[in-house]
């Protein structure tokens, strides 16, 4: 199963060999890329996430954004449970990725909306960020493509 998933998982040159081998396997992390096509990177965040897990996923996201020369993000947090204790002060992903991100849509339970928008710094980044309630995947995709 794992091999067939890896073969169908969209990759960019050096992603699997350089990044994944240096970090935890992306299919067993709280933050993982589910899809990357048509200029949209779909990320799922589940359970409680650690700063290291987020940083590993962000490295993969940055590879896509650089290779595509920009794109949008769809963050699914429907099964998110919270943040693990750790150092969440790192801004290197924002500094490197923000010029490449066109839009960010977040899909999740209403209870996480305020925290998600605060965590992603909506209103303080150079691209629009919107929250969509669970079950509104089509609306989020339409907004990202608009």
C-alpha positions in Angstrom: 0.0 0.0 0.0 2.7 2.5 1.0 4.7 2.0 -2.2 1.6 2.5 -4.4 0.7 5.7 -2.5 4.3 7.0 -2.9 4.2 6.3 -6.7 0.9 8.2 -7.1 1.9 11.1 -4.7 2.8 14.1 -6.8 6.5 14.9 -6.5 8.9 17.5 -7.7 12.5 16.7 -8.4 14.5 15.9 -5.3 11.4 16.0 -3.0 11.2 12.3 -2.0 14.9 11.6 -2.1 16.2 14.7 -0.3 13.5 15.9 2.0 11.3 12.9 2.9 14.3 10.7 3.7 15.6 13.3 6.2 12.4 13.7 8.1 9.5 11.6 9.4 7.5 9.9 6.6 4.9 12.4 5.4 2.1 9.9 5.6 2.4 9.4 9.3 2.7 13.0 10.4 0.0 15.4 11.8 0.7 17.7 8.8 0.9 16.2 5.3 0.4 17.1 1.7 -2.6 15.3 0.3 -2.4 16.7 -3.2 -0.5 19.2 -5.3 -1.9 20.0 -8.7 -3.3 22.9 -10.8 -1.4 25.4 -8.6 -3.1 24.3 -5.4 -1.3 22.5 -2.6 -3.8 20.6 -0.3 -2.5 20.1 3.2 -4.3 18.1 6.0 -3.5 18.8 9.6 -4.9 16.2 12.1 -4.6 15.5 15.8 -2.1 17.6 17.7 0.7 19.0 15.7 4.3 19.7 16.8 6.5 22.6 15.5 8.8 19.9 13.9 6.0 18.2 12.0 4.7 21.6 10.7 8.3 22.6 9.7 8.8 19.3 7.8 5.5 19.8 5.9 6.4 23.4 5.2 9.7 22.4 3.6 7.7 20.2 1.1 5.2 23.0 0.5 8.1 25.5 -0.2 9.6 23.0 -2.8 6.3 23.0 -4.7 5.9 26.8 -4.5 9.4 27.4 -5.8 9.1 24.9 -8.6 5.7 26.3 -9.7 6.9 29.9 -9.1 3.9 30.4 -6.9 0.6 28.7 -6.0 -2.3 28.6 -3.5 -2.8 26.5 -0.4 -5.9 24.6 0.8 -5.4 23.7 4.5 -7.8 21.1 5.9 -8.0 21.2 9.7 -11.3 19.2 10.1 -9.6 16.6 12.4 -7.3 19.1 14.1 -7.1 18.8 17.9 -4.5 21.4 18.9 -0.9 22.4 19.2 1.8 20.5 21.0 4.0 22.4 23.4 7.1 23.7 21.6 8.8 26.7 19.9 6.3 28.1 17.5 8.2 31.4 17.0 9.8 30.5 13.7 9.0 32.7 10.8 11.4 31.4 8.1 8.6 29.7 6.2 6.6 32.9 6.1 9.6 34.9 5.0 10.4 32.5 2.2 6.9 31.4 1.1 4.8 34.5 1.4 5.9 36.0 -1.8 5.0 32.8 -3.6 1.6 32.2 -2.0 -1.4 33.6 -4.0 -4.2 32.6 -1.6 -4.8 30.4 1.4 -8.1 28.7 2.2 -8.7 26.9 5.5 -11.4 24.3 6.0 -12.4 23.2 9.4 -14.7 23.1 12.4 -16.1 26.5 13.3 -14.5 26.2 16.8 -11.0 26.6 15.1 -11.8 29.6 12.9 -10.5 32.3 15.1 -7.4 30.4 16.1 -6.6 29.3 12.5 -6.9 32.9 11.2 -4.8 34.2 14.1 -2.2 31.5 13.6 -2.0 32.2 9.8 -1.8 36.0 10.5 -4.8 36.9 8.3 -4.6 40.5 7.5 -0.9 40.7 8.1 0.3 38.7 5.1 0.6 39.7 1.4 -2.2 37.3 0.3 -5.8 36.7 1.2 -6.7 34.0 3.7 -10.3 32.8 4.1 -11.9 30.2 6.5 -14.6 27.8 5.2 -16.7 25.5 7.4 -16.3 21.8 7.1 -18.2 20.4 4.1 -17.5 23.5 2.0 -14.6 22.1 -0.1 -16.2 23.2 -3.4 -16.5 26.8 -2.1 -12.9 26.8 -1.0 -11.6 25.5 -4.3 -13.8 28.0 -6.3 -12.4 30.8 -4.2 -8.8 29.7 -4.7 -9.3 29.4 -8.4 -11.1 32.8 -8.7 
